[in-house]
Amino acid sequence: MNSDRDMYENAKILIVDDDRVNLKVLEGMLRGLGADIHLALSGEDALELAREHDFVLVLLDVMMPGIDGFQTAEQLRSREGTEDIPIIFVTAISKEQRHVFKGYELGAVDYLFKPVEPEILQSKVRVFLDLYAQRQALQASEERYRTVADYNYDWEIWFSPGDEILYCSPSCERISGYSAQEIMESGDIFRTIIVDEDYESWRHFMADEMRVDGDSLDFRVVRKDGKEIWLSQVKFEVRKEDGRSLGLRCSLRDITVRKKMELQLRHQALHDPLTELANRTLLMDRVARAMERARRHEDFHFALVFLDLDRFKVVNDSLGHIFGDSLLVEVSRRLWKCVRGMDTVARFGGDEFVLLLEELEVPREAFTVIRRVLDALRDPFQIEGHQVQTTVSIGVVLDAQEGDRPSDLLQKANIAMYRAKESGRDRFDIYNERMLQQAVDLMHLENDLRKAVLHREFRVFYQPIVSLEDGSLAGFEALVRWDHPDRGLVSPGEFIPLAEETGLIIDLGRQVLEEATRAMARWTRIHPQAADLQLSVNISARQFRNNDLVSDVIEALRKSGLEPDRLKLEITESTVMDDVETSLLRLERLKEEGIRISMDDFGTGYSSMSYLQKFPLDQLKVDLSFVRRILDSTENAEIVRAIITLAHSLRMMVVAEGIEMEEQAALLHSLHCELGQGYLYSPPVPAERAEAFLTDGLSATRS
């Protein structure tokens, strides 16, 4: 790293953006490269700095007041001394493809779309820093520099809506061996050159209307000289101003060397050389991913299974290590036959193996796989004329606890495995024997939950949503509570996950929706001041995936008489991203009925800007984790500001949850957040007390 910084210390990079936050974010991403970074808030400032400095690269925003990015680029290209500076446009306008073409016409070497991934930005910038370093070190001639520039120039091709090739750049010959004329006259050159195994993926990629605006695909082609290479293709849909499609513009890049090295190094780095199973590094990565998915999705379950061969040392000592290695290979093959396609089998070291079982319907489904393993390894092994009998001791961890790290789960599974050995071997044990009692308790809770849904023991509580402008009541969020006949009110954190797992959430959610809409409709008839209030109702992941969701919502509105635009459905970010295409269709269907849509817990999921633009959302809800930390530092406040700015740029309102202090409310208001809710105003309350707010105001909650 130090040598890189020394190489780049004299290299100057210019970042141009009219948003100070964007400038700081991009500067922060590049600071570690060691280059001399200059910032400009406008095109005019950028041109002035370009007169004074010799820049290696310009990262240029497109949409700026005054001289925009295209005008700035045009002036840089027209001036002596700046005409050869590489320009990368960094922009959020991913759908207006005429801008993309215009940028390339002005000499841009690349496009990056906001939000920019740090690794991608650093990788692209490092290319030009490397070129700079090579020029400085080797005093390369103008011809060598031009050769390097040509090498980085992609193969550009434009397909009409009818798949006719309208344009093909000369770089195609360098990459494919075919001249532009041959490709234009071939009709369907890609059917000829793409390898059979990859052609269907490429065809679906080109036909998939959901995968546009920068989506990419890696595939293999056979050059004219018969050599097989890897290409990476990026596609953009070209549209006229009236919205009519002009086809697809694609950029193809030869990534053969990178792909081969990547595949080879990845395999070597992540697999055990003896058994070809995943090694410890790959296992830990997949465990971390499983834990993250479990945190995001309540219905995602996994199990970590630690295995140790019984009396393996006897085999090694009596028949030798080579024979022992052969036994380990045979064990790995049997393990593969016991698991499912989505599971991971890893060699942890020596005679220890680990299974990661993912996407379990319920945690106890892991026991079926474990019993298969025990049975499979009891059968004798025939190796080099010897019959070997072995068994295995197994420790199991079901899901993860709050605060667990991947290493913690492995340690727990290892402890459970040793307990199994101590208990006689050839068996499995579960970490923390209290889980058995917990399973019994869970069974009783499930029975009670089924009765509760049947006998309608649930109550709907309401938390006020207020205007941060004047503190007036803007609506309510409906929240379910379980009034257990013996235990009293049961925490939602205890029964909601179980309702999701068992599917009872469908009927429970239907009851909440009906009761809440009925209450709001009744309040509207009695209290004129309720006529403009919004009702927010949470929709769980399983509810959202239910095909009857739209009809259930419509039926609840019909029964209650509540106007559709008074109802706002809150759906989490991770829920809609599970299946983007289906989510989009379902949301659009709800919008057609006039129902409002809010994205709940925004910022905790993984939605991208391109997807966010596609979803028909009316509101973003800032997750309470951001609100709680908003006063801790300016960085936290800037994160919330960015979320609010993003929402407003997409014409959405913003509501912040978890407000507990006046200072939080004041800061959120200064950031132009419209709505808020939290214990500062009121906790969730029963319907009677919520109705009192309509007559007595919010002050009734603080008395």
N, C-alpha and C positions, 0 to 999 in steps of 0.2 A: 504493500500500500504506500509506503514511504517513497519507493522508487517512482510509482505512478505520479505521486504529488510533485516530485521533483521534475518529472518530464512535462507536467502540465502547468507548472507554476507561472509561466509567462503567457500561457494561452488565455485569451480574453473571450468571454462569452457575453453576449448582450441579450437580456430578457426584456421584452416589451409587452406591457399589459396595462390597461387603464385601471385595474383593480389592485390595490396595494396588497390585499390578502393573497391573491393569486401570485403576485410577484414574490412574496415571502415564501409561499409554499414551494414554488419552483426553485427558488434560490436554496431553500433548505434541502430539497432533493439532490441538488448538485454540489452542495458545499463540500461533501467528502471527496470529490474528485480532485480538489486542489487547484482548480482553475480560478482565474481572476474574473469574477462575475460583476457585470455592470447592469443597473436597472434603469428602465425608462418608463414613464407613465403615459407617454403619448408618442405618436409617430414623429412629431416635430423634435421631441427630445432625442429620439432614436437617431434621426438624421444628423443632429448636431454631434452626438457622441461618435457616430460613424466617421465624421470628419477628423476627429481627434485621436481615434484608436484604430488599430488593425485587429478586427475581430475574426476569430476562428469560426464562429457560428452565431446566428441570430435566431432566437426563439421568439416568434412573432404572433401576437394575438390578431385576430381578423377584425372583430367588431369593436372599434374604438371611436370616440368622438373626434372631430377634427379630421386629421388625415388617418384613414383607416389602414388596416394591415396591408391590403392589396396596393393602395397608393404608396405606402411606405416602401414596399418591396419593389414597386415599379421605379421609384426614385433611386433606390439603392442600385438597381440594375443599370440605370442610365448614367450613373456618376462614375467618373474615372477613379479607380482605387477601391471602389466598393462593389463593382459589378460581379465579382467572383465569390463574394461571401455566401456560404451555404445558408439557406433559410429553411427552417422547419416551422410550419404554421401550427400553433397550439390553439385549438378553437373548440367551441361547444356546438357549432352549427353543423351537426353531422348529417342532416337530411338534405340540405341545399347543395346538391352535387355540382351545380354550376360554379359554386365557390371553389370546390375542389379542383375542377378543370382550370379555372382561372388562376388558381395558385400555381399549378404546374406550368401553365403558360408563362407565368412570371418568373419561373426558374426555381420554384420551391423543390427541395430534395425529398421532403416527406411531410406528412400530416399526422398530428397527434390530436386525439379528441379528449376533451375534459369529461370526467376527472381522469388525470393521467396517472398510470401506475408507475411508482418510483423506479422499479427495475427496468421497465421498458424505456423510460426517459433516459436513465443513466446509460443503458446499453447503446441507445442511438447517439447520445452525445459523446460517449466514449469513442465511437467510430471516428468522429471528426477530430477529437483530441488526439487519437492515435495518428491520424493523417498529419496533423500539425507536428506531432513529435517526430514522425518519420521525415518530414520536410526539413525540420531543424537539424536533425542528426545526420541525414544523408545528403542534404543540399540537393534534393531531387529536382530534376529538370521539369520544365513545363510539360513536356511530353509524358513523363512518368506520372505527373499529377493528373493529367487528362485521362490516362489509362486507368488509374485508380477510380476516378470519378465515373468512367464508363462502366467499370466492373460493378459499381454499386447501383447502376441504373437498371430499374426493373423492366420487365416485359409488360407493356401496356396493351390491352386489347378491349375492344368495345363490341358487345353483342346487341343486336336489335331485339325488340320484343319477340320477333319470330326466330331468334337464334342465328340470324345472319351476322357474319363478322363484318362490321362497318369500318374498323380501323385496327391495324396491328403495327406495333412499333418495331424498328429495325433490330432492337435487342433480342427479338425472338430467335434470330439466327445464332447468336452467341450462346443462348441458353438451350435451344432445342435442336439446332442444326438445320432447321428449315427456314428458308427465307420468308420475308413478309409476303411476297407474291405467292409462294407455294401455299402458305397458310390461308391467304385470302381466297385462293382458287380451289382449295381442297374440299370445301363444303363442310365436312365434319372431321377436322384434323384431330380433335381431342378423343374421339372414339377410337382413332387409330393409334394414338401415342400413349394414352393412359393405360396402365396395366389393368388386366381384367378384374383383379381383386379390389381395385380402388375406383373403378369407373362408376359403379352404382352410387357410392358415397358422393362422388363429384357431381353426378347428375342430380341427386337429391339436394345437394348443396346449392346448385344453380337454380333449382326449381322452387326451393323453400323460400317463400315470401317473408317468413319471420326472420330469416337469417340474412340481413342486409346491413348496410351502413357500417362497414368495417369488420364484419365477421370473416373469419379466415378458415382455410382448410389446407392440410398438408396431404399430399398424395404423390404417387410415383408415376413417371412417364418414361418412355423409351425414346432416346434421341435418334436422330436420323442415322447416326453411326452405330446404333444398336446398344449403346450404353444406357443403363438404367440410372435415373437421377431422381432426387426428391425436389418437388416444387412446393412453395407456400403461396396460396392464392388468396387475395383479399378482394371482396366485391363491394361495389356501391351501386345503388339504383340511381339512374339518371332520369330526372323529370323536368318537363317544361314548366313554365310559370303557371300554367293552368292546371298543373297536377298530372298531366298525361305522361305516361312512362315512355322514355326513349330507349329503354333497355338497361343493360348492365355494363358498367366499366370495371374491368378486373386488372389487378396488378399481380404479376407472378414473379417470384424470386427463387433462384436456385439455392436450396438449403442442404444440398447433399452432404457436404463435409460436416456441417454442424449436426445434421440428423444422425449420421453414422457414428460420429463421436459421442453424441448425446446418448444414443441407444446403447452403445458399447459401455461407456463409462457408467451410465445409470445402472445397467445390469450388474456390472462388476461391483459397484459401490453398494448395491442394495440386495445382493443375493449371496447365499452361502456357496462357496465353490464346490463343496463336496456333494450336497444334496440338491442344489439349485433352488432351494426354498428361500423365502424372504429371510434376510438377516435381521439383526437387532435394530439397525438403523431404520430400515423400512418398516419393521413392526412398530417401533415407537412412533413413527410418523402416522401410521394408520390408526394406532390407538388414540393418538391426539385428535385426529380427525373424527373418529367415532365419538369421542367425548364431546367435541364441539357440536356435532350434529345432535347428540342427546341433550345438550344444553338448549339448543335452538328448537328442538321438536320434542314435545312431550310424549309422543307416541313412538319414538325411536328407542329401541332397546338393543343392547349388545352384551356379550359375555366374553371375558378373558379367561382362557383355559391354559393352565401351566401343567406340562407333562414331564415326568422323569421316568426313564426306563428302570425297572427293578432289576437289580443284580447285573447291571451291564458291565461292571468292573470285572466280574467273574469271566465274562466272555472275552474281554480284552486281555486279561491275564493268562487265560488258558489257550486261546486260539490266535492271539496277536492283534495288533492295532489295525492291520490291513483288513482282517476278517471283521473286526469291530466296525470299521468304516463301511464295509459292505452291508452289515446289518442295519446301520443307520440309514443307508440309502433305501433299503427295502422298507424300513419303518416309515420313512417319509412318503413312499409311494402308497402305502396303505392309509396313511393319514389323509392324503389327497382324496382318496376314494370315499372317505367318511364325511367330508364336508360338502357344502354347497358352493356354487360358483362365486358368490359374493364374499365368501369367507377367506381369511388369510391363514396360511400355515407357515410358521417360521421355525428355523433352528436357532435356539437362543444361545447354545454353546454346549460342547460335550455331548451328553446324551439327553439334553433338555430341549423340549419343543414347546411352542406356544401356538394356540389357536385363537384367532379373533373371530368370533361369530357375530355377524352384524344383521341388522334388519329382522330381528326376532319379533314375532307377533306378540309374544309375552316372554318375560325372562326365562320361565321354566322350559321354554322350547329348547334351550341349550342342553337340557338333560338328555334329550333324544339323541343328539349328536354325540354326546359324551359316552352314552351307552354303546353306540355303534363303534366308537374308538376302542373301548374296553374289550368288546367282543372280537374285533378285528385283530387286535394285538395278542389275544390269547392263542390264536391259531399258530402252530409251529412254523418256523421259517426254514426253508431249504436253501442253504448257501454253500457252494463249493463242496457238495457231498456231505455236509453236516446238517443235522436237524437241530435247530436251536429253539428253545422255548423261552419266552420272556413275557412279562406283563408290564403294566404301567400304573403309576400313582399319579393322581390328578387333583389339582386345586383349582377352584372356580371363583371368579368374582363376577357378580351380576350387576351391570351398570356401574356408575361412579357416584361417589358422594360429593357434596359441595366442598370445594377446595382441593380435591384430589388432582394429582398430576399423573401422567402416564407411568412414571417410575413408581408412584405409590400403588397403582393398581397391580403392577407386576410383583411388587413386594408382597402385597396381600395374597395374590394368587400363589406365590411361592410358599408363603407360610401355610396356606391351606393344603398345598401339595405335601408338605412335610407332615402335617397332621394326618393326611391319608396314609402316608408311609408308616407312621407310628401306630396307626389303627389296623395294620395288617397288610397293607399294599394291595394292588390290583383292585382299587376302588377310587372314588372321588369324594372330596369334601368341599364344603362351601365356606368361604371366609365369613367369620362371625356367625356362630351358631344361632344367635338371636334372630337371624333372618327367617328361620323356620317359624318362630312365633309370629314374626311380622307377616309372614305369608298367611298364617291362620287368621290374624287380625284383619288382613286385607280381604280375605274371603268373607268374613262377617260383615265388613264394611260394604263389600259389593252387594251382599244380600240386602242389607239395609237400604243401600242406594236404589236398588231395583224397586223395593217397596215404596221408597220415598217418591220416585218418579210416578209410580202407579197411583199413590194416594195424594199426590200434589202437596208434599210437605215443604216445598221450596217457596221462599219469599223473594220478592224483588225489592232491593234497596236502590235509592237514587242519590247520586252525588251531583250537586249543582255545578254547572259550567257557566262562568261569568265572563263578561266583557272586561278586558284589562283597560279599556279606555275610560269607562265611567263606573265600573263595578256592578253594573246591572246584570240581572239574571238573563242568560242566553239559552239555557236548556239544561237537560239532565243526562247523565250517563246511567243506564240501567245495569245493576250488578246483582248477581244471584247470591242468595244466602240459604243455607240448609237449616231449617228449624227441626232438629232431630228430637223425637219424642222423649228420649232419655238423656241425651247429652246436651240438649239445647242447641245454640247456634254452632255449626261446624264450619271450620275455616275452609274457604274455597280452595286453598292450596292443598287440602287433604282429599277433597272429593272430586274436584275438576279433573285432575290427571286420570283418576280411576274411571270417571265417566267417559273420558276420551278413549281410554284403552278398551273399555267394554262396549262402546258404541251408544251408551245411554245418553251421551251428550246431544244426540239428535233430538230425542223426545224432550230432554230438559231444555235445550235451546229453543225448541218450538214453544214450550210453555212460557219461558221468559219473554219471548217476542210477543206472544199473545197478551200476556198480562201487562207488559209495559206499554204497548200501543193502546190497549184498552184504557189504562190509567191516564195517559196523555190526552186521549180523545175526550174522556170524561172531564178532565180539568179544563180543557178548552171550552167545553159547553158551559161550565159553571163560572169560569174566571176569564173575562175578556182579555186580561193581560197575558194569558197563556197562549194566545193565538199565534204568536211569532216564535215560540220556543221550539228548539230542536230536541229530538230524542235520539240519543246514541245507544246502540245495542251492539255488544261484542259478538262476533261470529268466530267460532273456533275453527281450527284446521280441518277437523273431521266434518263439521257442519258445512264448511265451504266446499269440500269435495263431494258432498252429498248431492245427487242429481235433483233432489226435490227442493233444494234451497230456495230457488226463485219462486216456485209455486207456494211454498210455506210462507214466505214473506208477503206475497200478494194476498194470500188468504187471511193472514193476520190483519193486514190493512183493511181488507174488505169487511171483516167482522167488526173491527173497532170503529171504522169510519174515519180513521186518521188519514190526512192527505199524504201521499207518498213523499212529497218534498219536505215533510216534517221529520221523516225518519232518516237517520244516518247510521249506516252499518260500519262498524270498526273491524278491520281485518289486518292481521299482523303482516309485516313486511316479508317474513320468512314463509308465511302461508302462500302468498300469491306467487312467490318465486319458485315454489316446488314444481309447478307445471305451468310455465308462463303462458303457453298457447291456450290451454283450457281456462286458466284464470282470466285471461283477457276476454274470452267469449262470455264467461259468466258475469264479469263485471259490466260488460257492455249491455248484457240482457237486463241487469238490474237498473242500469242507467236509463234504458229505454222506458222503464216503468216510472221514471221520475225520482227514484230513490237516490239519496246522496251516499257517497263512499268516502270513508276516511281510512288512511293507512296508519295503523296503530304501531306504537313502539318504534317509530322511525329512527334509523341510525344504528339499531342493534342487529340488523340483518345484512343482506349483501346485494341489494338491488343496485343496478347500474343506472346511470343517467338515461341511456337509450331506452331501457325498459320502463323507467319511471315516466318518461314522456308518453309511452304508449298506453299506460293504464289510465282509464277515465276517472281520475280522482278529484275530489272536491276539497280535501283537507289532509294535512299531515299532522300527526300528533307527535310532539317531541317527547321521547321517552323520559321517565322520571329520573333515570340515572344521570342524564345530562343536566336536568333542572337542579338536582341536589348539589351538583358540583359547580354550578354556574358562577357562584360567588368566590370560589376557591382561587381562581386565577383568570387572567385576561385570555389565556389560551382556551379555557373552557367556554368563556363567553363568546369567543370568536367562532367556536364550533357551532354553538347554537345560532349565532348570527348567520353563519353559512347555510344552515338548514332552513332558517326562515327566508333568507334571500332566495335559495333554491325554490322553495315552495311558491313564493310570490312570482318568481320568474315563470313558473308553470301555471300561474293564475289559481293558486290554491290558498285557502286560509290555513292558519296555524293555531293549534291549541297545545298548551303546555300542561302536562299533568304532574302531580306531586309537589305543587307549590305549598310551602309551609311557612314562609316568611314574607313580610311586606317588602323587604329588600329584593327578594327574588322576583316578586310581581312587578316592582318598579323597573328593574333592569329588563325584564322581558318586554314590558310595555315600551321602553326606550328602544328596544330592538325591533319594534313594530309587530310583535306577536299579538294577534287579535284576542284570543281567548285563553282562559286558564281554569284549572280545577285543582283541588287539593284541600288538605286539612286547614289551611289558612281560612278558607271560606266555610267548609263543612265536610265532615266525614260522610260516607254513604249512610243514608237514613231511611227508615220505613216510609211508605207512601204517605201516611198521615202527616208526618213531619215535613216531607217534601212539599205537600200541598200547602202547608202553612207559609212556605216561602212566597207563595203567590199573593198572599194577603198581607203578611207581616214583613216581607222582604228578607234579605239574607241576614239581617241583624238577629233574626229569630234563632239562628244557629249558634250565636255566640253568647246568648243569654244563659 
